[in-house]
Amino acid sequence: MAVPARKTSKSKKNKRRGNKKLTVPSFSLNTSTGEYHRSHHYSIEEIKNRKK
């Protein structure tokens, strides 16, 4: 089993984890309904209209 020779410092660990963060999803305005929705995702109204 591989074991590190030295303990990883807090700064080294935090630098490595610096890119692991949450991103805010982008929203776009639907011109037909005037509501915001996530890009490349259906809105609830579009799903209801598809079932009919």
PDB file of N, H, CA, C and O in Angstrom:
ATOM      1  N   MET A   1       0.840  -1.180   0.000  1.00  0.00           N
ATOM      2  CA  MET A   1       0.000   0.000   0.000  1.00  0.00           C
ATOM      3  C   MET A   1       0.888   1.246   0.000  1.00  0.00           C
ATOM      4  O   MET A   1       1.844   1.322   0.772  1.00  0.00           O
ATOM      5  N   ALA A   2       0.589   2.199  -0.836  1.00  0.00           N
ATOM      6  H   ALA A   2      -0.187   2.138  -1.463  1.00  0.00           H
ATOM      7  CA  ALA A   2       1.396   3.408  -0.947  1.00  0.00           C
ATOM      8  C   ALA A   2       1.102   4.351   0.203  1.00  0.00           C
ATOM      9  O   ALA A   2      -0.054   4.657   0.494  1.00  0.00           O
ATOM     10  N   VAL A   3       2.165   4.809   0.854  1.00  0.00           N
ATOM     11  H   VAL A   3       3.104   4.560   0.618  1.00  0.00           H
ATOM     12  CA  VAL A   3       2.038   5.727   1.980  1.00  0.00           C
ATOM     13  C   VAL A   3       2.949   6.916   1.703  1.00  0.00           C
ATOM     14  O   VAL A   3       4.109   6.717   1.339  1.00  0.00           O
ATOM     15  N   PRO A   4       2.462   8.153   1.863  1.00  0.00           N
ATOM     16  CA  PRO A   4       3.329   9.309   1.632  1.00  0.00           C
ATOM     17  C   PRO A   4       4.442   9.387   2.672  1.00  0.00           C
ATOM     18  O   PRO A   4       4.243   9.055   3.840  1.00  0.00           O
ATOM     19  N   ALA A   5       5.606   9.829   2.231  1.00  0.00           N
ATOM     20  H   ALA A   5       5.768  10.099   1.281  1.00  0.00           H
ATOM     21  CA  ALA A   5       6.750   9.918   3.132  1.00  0.00           C
ATOM     22  C   ALA A   5       6.583  11.048   4.136  1.00  0.00           C
ATOM     23  O   ALA A   5       7.057  10.945   5.268  1.00  0.00           O
ATOM     24  N   ARG A   6       5.921  12.112   3.739  1.00  0.00           N
ATOM     25  H   ARG A   6       5.535  12.195   2.820  1.00  0.00           H
ATOM     26  CA  ARG A   6       5.712  13.256   4.629  1.00  0.00           C
ATOM     27  C   ARG A   6       4.243  13.658   4.622  1.00  0.00           C
ATOM     28  O   ARG A   6       3.510  13.380   3.673  1.00  0.00           O
ATOM     29  N   LYS A   7       3.832  14.314   5.694  1.00  0.00           N
ATOM     30  H   LYS A   7       4.428  14.540   6.465  1.00  0.00           H
ATOM     31  CA  LYS A   7       2.459  14.801   5.804  1.00  0.00           C
ATOM     32  C   LYS A   7       2.256  15.960   4.824  1.00  0.00           C
ATOM     33  O   LYS A   7       3.122  16.826   4.695  1.00  0.00           O
ATOM     34  N   THR A   8       1.131  15.974   4.146  1.00  0.00           N
ATOM     35  H   THR A   8       0.427  15.271   4.251  1.00  0.00           H
ATOM     36  CA  THR A   8       0.797  17.070   3.234  1.00  0.00           C
ATOM     37  C   THR A   8       0.366  18.281   4.050  1.00  0.00           C
ATOM     38  O   THR A   8      -0.517  18.182   4.902  1.00  0.00           O
ATOM     39  N   SER A   9       0.991  19.419   3.787  1.00  0.00           N
ATOM     40  H   SER A   9       1.708  19.500   3.095  1.00  0.00           H
ATOM     41  CA  SER A   9       0.685  20.622   4.562  1.00  0.00           C
ATOM     42  C   SER A   9      -0.707  21.154   4.221  1.00  0.00           C
ATOM     43  O   SER A   9      -1.272  20.824   3.178  1.00  0.00           O
ATOM     44  N   LYS A  10      -1.246  21.979   5.111  1.00  0.00           N
ATOM     45  H   LYS A  10      -0.787  22.247   5.958  1.00  0.00           H
ATOM     46  CA  LYS A  10      -2.574  22.566   4.899  1.00  0.00           C
ATOM     47  C   LYS A  10      -2.585  23.451   3.660  1.00  0.00           C
ATOM     48  O   LYS A  10      -3.549  23.440   2.895  1.00  0.00           O
ATOM     49  N   SER A  11      -1.509  24.220   3.459  1.00  0.00           N
ATOM     50  H   SER A  11      -0.726  24.228   4.081  1.00  0.00           H
ATOM     51  CA  SER A  11      -1.477  25.119   2.304  1.00  0.00           C
ATOM     52  C   SER A  11      -1.407  24.333   0.995  1.00  0.00           C
ATOM     53  O   SER A  11      -2.048  24.707   0.013  1.00  0.00           O
ATOM     54  N   LYS A  12      -0.642  23.262   0.976  1.00  0.00           N
ATOM     55  H   LYS A  12      -0.121  22.959   1.774  1.00  0.00           H
ATOM     56  CA  LYS A  12      -0.533  22.437  -0.225  1.00  0.00           C
ATOM     57  C   LYS A  12      -1.873  21.767  -0.538  1.00  0.00           C
ATOM     58  O   LYS A  12      -2.281  21.687  -1.697  1.00  0.00           O
ATOM     59  N   LYS A  13      -2.548  21.291   0.503  1.00  0.00           N
ATOM     60  H   LYS A  13      -2.217  21.356   1.444  1.00  0.00           H
ATOM     61  CA  LYS A  13      -3.846  20.643   0.342  1.00  0.00           C
ATOM     62  C   LYS A  13      -4.888  21.645  -0.145  1.00  0.00           C
ATOM     63  O   LYS A  13      -5.689  21.328  -1.024  1.00  0.00           O
ATOM     64  N   ASN A  14      -4.882  22.858   0.424  1.00  0.00           N
ATOM     65  H   ASN A  14      -4.231  23.115   1.138  1.00  0.00           H
ATOM     66  CA  ASN A  14      -5.859  23.879   0.044  1.00  0.00           C
ATOM     67  C   ASN A  14      -5.607  24.413  -1.366  1.00  0.00           C
ATOM     68  O   ASN A  14      -6.552  24.768  -2.070  1.00  0.00           O
ATOM     69  N   LYS A  15      -4.342  24.474  -1.781  1.00  0.00           N
ATOM     70  H   LYS A  15      -3.574  24.186  -1.208  1.00  0.00           H
ATOM     71  CA  LYS A  15      -4.038  24.890  -3.149  1.00  0.00           C
ATOM     72  C   LYS A  15      -4.582  23.878  -4.150  1.00  0.00           C
ATOM     73  O   LYS A  15      -5.098  24.252  -5.203  1.00  0.00           O
ATOM     74  N   ARG A  16      -4.464  22.610  -3.821  1.00  0.00           N
ATOM     75  H   ARG A  16      -4.044  22.306  -2.966  1.00  0.00           H
ATOM     76  CA  ARG A  16      -4.957  21.566  -4.706  1.00  0.00           C
ATOM     77  C   ARG A  16      -6.481  21.611  -4.800  1.00  0.00           C
ATOM     78  O   ARG A  16      -7.046  21.377  -5.868  1.00  0.00           O
ATOM     79  N   ARG A  17      -7.138  21.909  -3.694  1.00  0.00           N
ATOM     80  H   ARG A  17      -6.678  22.099  -2.826  1.00  0.00           H
ATOM     81  CA  ARG A  17      -8.593  21.941  -3.650  1.00  0.00           C
ATOM     82  C   ARG A  17      -9.167  23.304  -4.036  1.00  0.00           C
ATOM     83  O   ARG A  17     -10.381  23.494  -3.971  1.00  0.00           O
ATOM     84  N   GLY A  18      -8.337  24.240  -4.429  1.00  0.00           N
ATOM     85  H   GLY A  18      -7.351  24.086  -4.482  1.00  0.00           H
ATOM     86  CA  GLY A  18      -8.800  25.586  -4.754  1.00  0.00           C
ATOM     87  C   GLY A  18      -9.708  25.645  -5.960  1.00  0.00           C
ATOM     88  O   GLY A  18     -10.571  26.519  -6.046  1.00  0.00           O
ATOM     89  N   ASN A  19      -9.522  24.713  -6.908  1.00  0.00           N
ATOM     90  H   ASN A  19      -8.821  24.003  -6.838  1.00  0.00           H
ATOM     91  CA  ASN A  19     -10.343  24.721  -8.120  1.00  0.00           C
ATOM     92  C   ASN A  19     -11.657  23.993  -7.939  1.00  0.00           C
ATOM     93  O   ASN A  19     -12.523  24.067  -8.811  1.00  0.00           O
ATOM     94  N   LYS A  20     -11.827  23.297  -6.837  1.00  0.00           N
ATOM     95  H   LYS A  20     -11.123  23.237  -6.129  1.00  0.00           H
ATOM     96  CA  LYS A  20     -13.057  22.540  -6.591  1.00  0.00           C
ATOM     97  C   LYS A  20     -14.048  23.453  -5.889  1.00  0.00           C
ATOM     98  O   LYS A  20     -14.027  23.582  -4.665  1.00  0.00           O
ATOM     99  N   LYS A  21     -14.914  24.086  -6.670  1.00  0.00           N
ATOM    100  H   LYS A  21     -14.930  23.981  -7.665  1.00  0.00           H
ATOM    101  CA  LYS A  21     -15.853  25.041  -6.096  1.00  0.00           C
ATOM    102  C   LYS A  21     -17.186  24.953  -6.820  1.00  0.00           C
ATOM    103  O   LYS A  21     -17.276  24.379  -7.906  1.00  0.00           O
ATOM    104  N   LEU A  22     -18.204  25.516  -6.222  1.00  0.00           N
ATOM    105  H   LEU A  22     -18.130  25.982  -5.340  1.00  0.00           H
ATOM    106  CA  LEU A  22     -19.534  25.530  -6.817  1.00  0.00           C
ATOM    107  C   LEU A  22     -19.620  26.629  -7.868  1.00  0.00           C
ATOM    108  O   LEU A  22     -18.997  27.682  -7.737  1.00  0.00           O
ATOM    109  N   THR A  23     -20.392  26.368  -8.900  1.00  0.00           N
ATOM    110  H   THR A  23     -20.898  25.512  -9.006  1.00  0.00           H
ATOM    111  CA  THR A  23     -20.609  27.377  -9.929  1.00  0.00           C
ATOM    112  C   THR A  23     -22.090  27.732  -9.971  1.00  0.00           C
ATOM    113  O   THR A  23     -22.949  26.892  -9.706  1.00  0.00           O
ATOM    114  N   VAL A  24     -22.371  28.958 -10.299  1.00  0.00           N
ATOM    115  H   VAL A  24     -21.673  29.641 -10.513  1.00  0.00           H
ATOM    116  CA  VAL A  24     -23.753  29.429 -10.389  1.00  0.00           C
ATOM    117  C   VAL A  24     -24.297  29.040 -11.759  1.00  0.00           C
ATOM    118  O   VAL A  24     -23.671  29.355 -12.771  1.00  0.00           O
ATOM    119  N   PRO A  25     -25.450  28.362 -11.823  1.00  0.00           N
ATOM    120  CA  PRO A  25     -25.994  28.000 -13.136  1.00  0.00           C
ATOM    121  C   PRO A  25     -26.447  29.241 -13.902  1.00  0.00           C
ATOM    122  O   PRO A  25     -26.954  30.198 -13.316  1.00  0.00           O
ATOM    123  N   SER A  26     -26.258  29.209 -15.209  1.00  0.00           N
ATOM    124  H   SER A  26     -25.846  28.432 -15.685  1.00  0.00           H
ATOM    125  CA  SER A  26     -26.635  30.360 -16.030  1.00  0.00           C
ATOM    126  C   SER A  26     -28.107  30.258 -16.407  1.00  0.00           C
ATOM    127  O   SER A  26     -28.597  29.182 -16.749  1.00  0.00           O
ATOM    128  N   PHE A  27     -28.796  31.371 -16.342  1.00  0.00           N
ATOM    129  H   PHE A  27     -28.397  32.245 -16.065  1.00  0.00           H
ATOM    130  CA  PHE A  27     -30.208  31.447 -16.684  1.00  0.00           C
ATOM    131  C   PHE A  27     -30.376  32.323 -17.912  1.00  0.00           C
ATOM    132  O   PHE A  27     -29.649  33.299 -18.098  1.00  0.00           O
ATOM    133  N   SER A  28     -31.344  31.965 -18.750  1.00  0.00           N
ATOM    134  H   SER A  28     -31.934  31.173 -18.599  1.00  0.00           H
ATOM    135  CA  SER A  28     -31.663  32.792 -19.909  1.00  0.00           C
ATOM    136  C   SER A  28     -33.156  33.065 -19.935  1.00  0.00           C
ATOM    137  O   SER A  28     -33.954  32.312 -19.376  1.00  0.00           O
ATOM    138  N   LEU A  29     -33.510  34.141 -20.586  1.00  0.00           N
ATOM    139  H   LEU A  29     -32.862  34.752 -21.040  1.00  0.00           H
ATOM    140  CA  LEU A  29     -34.900  34.585 -20.632  1.00  0.00           C
ATOM    141  C   LEU A  29     -35.617  33.917 -21.798  1.00  0.00           C
ATOM    142  O   LEU A  29     -35.167  33.991 -22.942  1.00  0.00           O
ATOM    143  N   ASN A  30     -36.733  33.266 -21.498  1.00  0.00           N
ATOM    144  H   ASN A  30     -37.098  33.206 -20.569  1.00  0.00           H
ATOM    145  CA  ASN A  30     -37.563  32.655 -22.533  1.00  0.00           C
ATOM    146  C   ASN A  30     -38.430  33.752 -23.143  1.00  0.00           C
ATOM    147  O   ASN A  30     -39.217  34.389 -22.442  1.00  0.00           O
ATOM    148  N   THR A  31     -38.285  33.969 -24.440  1.00  0.00           N
ATOM    149  H   THR A  31     -37.646  33.452 -25.009  1.00  0.00           H
ATOM    150  CA  THR A  31     -38.995  35.083 -25.084  1.00  0.00           C
ATOM    151  C   THR A  31     -40.487  34.813 -25.219  1.00  0.00           C
ATOM    152  O   THR A  31     -41.280  35.755 -25.228  1.00  0.00           O
ATOM    153  N   SER A  32     -40.885  33.552 -25.325  1.00  0.00           N
ATOM    154  H   SER A  32     -40.241  32.787 -25.318  1.00  0.00           H
ATOM    155  CA  SER A  32     -42.309  33.260 -25.504  1.00  0.00           C
ATOM    156  C   SER A  32     -43.093  33.412 -24.203  1.00  0.00           C
ATOM    157  O   SER A  32     -44.227  33.890 -24.221  1.00  0.00           O
ATOM    158  N   THR A  33     -42.501  33.007 -23.063  1.00  0.00           N
ATOM    159  H   THR A  33     -41.579  32.619 -23.048  1.00  0.00           H
ATOM    160  CA  THR A  33     -43.215  33.092 -21.784  1.00  0.00           C
ATOM    161  C   THR A  33     -42.762  34.267 -20.938  1.00  0.00           C
ATOM    162  O   THR A  33     -43.494  34.705 -20.050  1.00  0.00           O
ATOM    163  N   GLY A  34     -41.568  34.786 -21.194  1.00  0.00           N
ATOM    164  H   GLY A  34     -40.973  34.431 -21.915  1.00  0.00           H
ATOM    165  CA  GLY A  34     -41.044  35.895 -20.400  1.00  0.00           C
ATOM    166  C   GLY A  34     -40.472  35.461 -19.066  1.00  0.00           C
ATOM    167  O   GLY A  34     -40.233  36.297 -18.194  1.00  0.00           O
ATOM    168  N   GLU A  35     -40.245  34.147 -18.890  1.00  0.00           N
ATOM    169  H   GLU A  35     -40.439  33.468 -19.598  1.00  0.00           H
ATOM    170  CA  GLU A  35     -39.693  33.641 -17.639  1.00  0.00           C
ATOM    171  C   GLU A  35     -38.251  33.194 -17.849  1.00  0.00           C
ATOM    172  O   GLU A  35     -37.829  32.906 -18.968  1.00  0.00           O
ATOM    173  N   TYR A  36     -37.513  33.144 -16.756  1.00  0.00           N
ATOM    174  H   TYR A  36     -37.856  33.378 -15.847  1.00  0.00           H
ATOM    175  CA  TYR A  36     -36.139  32.671 -16.803  1.00  0.00           C
ATOM    176  C   TYR A  36     -36.110  31.155 -16.682  1.00  0.00           C
ATOM    177  O   TYR A  36     -36.931  30.559 -15.985  1.00  0.00           O
ATOM    178  N   HIS A  37     -35.146  30.535 -17.375  1.00  0.00           N
ATOM    179  H   HIS A  37     -34.478  31.019 -17.940  1.00  0.00           H
ATOM    180  CA  HIS A  37     -34.966  29.091 -17.275  1.00  0.00           C
ATOM    181  C   HIS A  37     -33.493  28.781 -17.491  1.00  0.00           C
ATOM    182  O   HIS A  37     -32.744  29.604 -18.015  1.00  0.00           O
ATOM    183  N   ARG A  38     -33.087  27.584 -17.080  1.00  0.00           N
ATOM    184  H   ARG A  38     -33.696  26.915 -16.653  1.00  0.00           H
ATOM    185  CA  ARG A  38     -31.704  27.168 -17.282  1.00  0.00           C
ATOM    186  C   ARG A  38     -31.476  26.857 -18.750  1.00  0.00           C
ATOM    187  O   ARG A  38     -32.364  26.337 -19.426  1.00  0.00           O
ATOM    188  N   SER A  39     -30.295  27.173 -19.239  1.00  0.00           N
ATOM    189  H   SER A  39     -29.574  27.595 -18.689  1.00  0.00           H
ATOM    190  CA  SER A  39     -29.977  26.922 -20.634  1.00  0.00           C
ATOM    191  C   SER A  39     -29.995  25.425 -20.917  1.00  0.00           C
ATOM    192  O   SER A  39     -29.510  24.633 -20.109  1.00  0.00           O
ATOM    193  N   HIS A  40     -30.549  25.038 -22.054  1.00  0.00           N
ATOM    194  H   HIS A  40     -30.943  25.682 -22.710  1.00  0.00           H
ATOM    195  CA  HIS A  40     -30.639  23.649 -22.506  1.00  0.00           C
ATOM    196  C   HIS A  40     -31.474  22.786 -21.567  1.00  0.00           C
ATOM    197  O   HIS A  40     -31.261  21.575 -21.506  1.00  0.00           O
ATOM    198  N   HIS A  41     -32.413  23.371 -20.839  1.00  0.00           N
ATOM    199  H   HIS A  41     -32.587  24.355 -20.889  1.00  0.00           H
ATOM    200  CA  HIS A  41     -33.333  22.646 -19.974  1.00  0.00           C
ATOM    201  C   HIS A  41     -34.759  23.099 -20.295  1.00  0.00           C
ATOM    202  O   HIS A  41     -34.996  24.264 -20.613  1.00  0.00           O
ATOM    203  N   TYR A  42     -35.691  22.169 -20.206  1.00  0.00           N
ATOM    204  H   TYR A  42     -35.498  21.222 -19.948  1.00  0.00           H
ATOM    205  CA  TYR A  42     -37.096  22.496 -20.433  1.00  0.00           C
ATOM    206  C   TYR A  42     -37.681  23.188 -19.211  1.00  0.00           C
ATOM    207  O   TYR A  42     -37.285  22.905 -18.080  1.00  0.00           O
ATOM    208  N   SER A  43     -38.623  24.094 -19.440  1.00  0.00           N
ATOM    209  H   SER A  43     -38.945  24.324 -20.359  1.00  0.00           H
ATOM    210  CA  SER A  43     -39.383  24.669 -18.339  1.00  0.00           C
ATOM    211  C   SER A  43     -40.587  23.768 -18.077  1.00  0.00           C
ATOM    212  O   SER A  43     -40.895  22.896 -18.891  1.00  0.00           O
ATOM    213  N   ILE A  44     -41.261  23.965 -16.965  1.00  0.00           N
ATOM    214  H   ILE A  44     -41.011  24.673 -16.305  1.00  0.00           H
ATOM    215  CA  ILE A  44     -42.403  23.133 -16.591  1.00  0.00           C
ATOM    216  C   ILE A  44     -43.529  23.279 -17.609  1.00  0.00           C
ATOM    217  O   ILE A  44     -44.188  22.297 -17.951  1.00  0.00           O
ATOM    218  N   GLU A  45     -43.752  24.494 -18.091  1.00  0.00           N
ATOM    219  H   GLU A  45     -43.217  25.292 -17.813  1.00  0.00           H
ATOM    220  CA  GLU A  45     -44.818  24.729 -19.067  1.00  0.00           C
ATOM    221  C   GLU A  45     -44.545  23.986 -20.382  1.00  0.00           C
ATOM    222  O   GLU A  45     -45.471  23.453 -20.995  1.00  0.00           O
ATOM    223  N   GLU A  46     -43.289  23.950 -20.813  1.00  0.00           N
ATOM    224  H   GLU A  46     -42.537  24.383 -20.316  1.00  0.00           H
ATOM    225  CA  GLU A  46     -42.960  23.247 -22.052  1.00  0.00           C
ATOM    226  C   GLU A  46     -43.174  21.746 -21.906  1.00  0.00           C
ATOM    227  O   GLU A  46     -43.590  21.088 -22.859  1.00  0.00           O
ATOM    228  N   ILE A  47     -42.897  21.200 -20.735  1.00  0.00           N
ATOM    229  H   ILE A  47     -42.559  21.734 -19.961  1.00  0.00           H
ATOM    230  CA  ILE A  47     -43.121  19.774 -20.488  1.00  0.00           C
ATOM    231  C   ILE A  47     -44.615  19.467 -20.512  1.00  0.00           C
ATOM    232  O   ILE A  47     -45.034  18.461 -21.083  1.00  0.00           O
ATOM    233  N   LYS A  48     -45.417  20.331 -19.893  1.00  0.00           N
ATOM    234  H   LYS A  48     -45.076  21.149 -19.429  1.00  0.00           H
ATOM    235  CA  LYS A  48     -46.866  20.122 -19.889  1.00  0.00           C
ATOM    236  C   LYS A  48     -47.435  20.184 -21.300  1.00  0.00           C
ATOM    237  O   LYS A  48     -48.318  19.399 -21.646  1.00  0.00           O
ATOM    238  N   ASN A  49     -46.937  21.111 -22.121  1.00  0.00           N
ATOM    239  H   ASN A  49     -46.220  21.749 -21.840  1.00  0.00           H
ATOM    240  CA  ASN A  49     -47.437  21.252 -23.489  1.00  0.00           C
ATOM    241  C   ASN A  49     -47.030  20.075 -24.374  1.00  0.00           C
ATOM    242  O   ASN A  49     -47.750  19.735 -25.313  1.00  0.00           O
ATOM    243  N   ARG A  50     -45.882  19.447 -24.089  1.00  0.00           N
ATOM    244  H   ARG A  50     -45.297  19.723 -23.327  1.00  0.00           H
ATOM    245  CA  ARG A  50     -45.424  18.314 -24.882  1.00  0.00           C
ATOM    246  C   ARG A  50     -46.296  17.082 -24.663  1.00  0.00           C
ATOM    247  O   ARG A  50     -46.482  16.286 -25.583  1.00  0.00           O
ATOM    248  N   LYS A  51     -46.832  16.916 -23.453  1.00  0.00           N
ATOM    249  H   LYS A  51     -46.680  17.562 -22.706  1.00  0.00           H
ATOM    250  CA  LYS A  51     -47.628  15.733 -23.131  1.00  0.00           C
ATOM    251  C   LYS A  51     -48.989  15.746 -23.810  1.00  0.00           C
ATOM    252  O   LYS A  51     -49.612  14.696 -23.967  1.00  0.00           O
ATOM    253  N   LYS A  52     -49.459  16.925 -24.215  1.00  0.00           N
ATOM    254  H   LYS A  52     -48.953  17.778 -24.088  1.00  0.00           H
ATOM    255  CA  LYS A  52     -50.791  17.034 -24.825  1.00  0.00           C
ATOM    256  C   LYS A  52     -50.810  16.549 -26.252  1.00  0.00           C
ATOM    257  O   LYS A  52     -51.857  16.576 -26.899  1.00  0.00           O
TER     258      LYS A  52
END
